[in-house]
Amino acid sequence: MGRPRIYANDAERMRTNRARKREQAEAARRAEMDGEEARRLHQAIKSAAGEGDAFALQVLGGNPSSTMEKIAGYASGERGRLFQAPTF
């Protein structure tokens, strides 16, 4: 006795395969866009820190990923533990 069929026919198998490939391509495209947005944000914060912006100086990391982690920490309420209050 063989393994039970997953798909009713070849057309169904091909449709499922194409849908999976579209989803994978879309996920890769989103990841690339997210990375580009993180790099742009990091660059903007780096510029602001260079001009002496207090908040930018506090959240600037060595790379886009660490900058995003610091911003997320600040936004999630870890301000007191991670940062001193900005002086405006």
Number of C-alpha atoms within 10 A of each C-alpha: 3 4 5 6 7 8 11 8 9 9 10 12 13 12 11 13 12 12 12 12 12 12 12 12 12 12 12 12 12 12 12 12 12 12 14 13 13 17 17 13 15 23 16 14 22 22 15 16 17 11 11 11 16 15 18 21 17 19 23 23 18 10 13 21 14 14 23 18 14 20 19 14 16 17 10 9 10 13 16 9 9 13 14 11 11 12 7 6
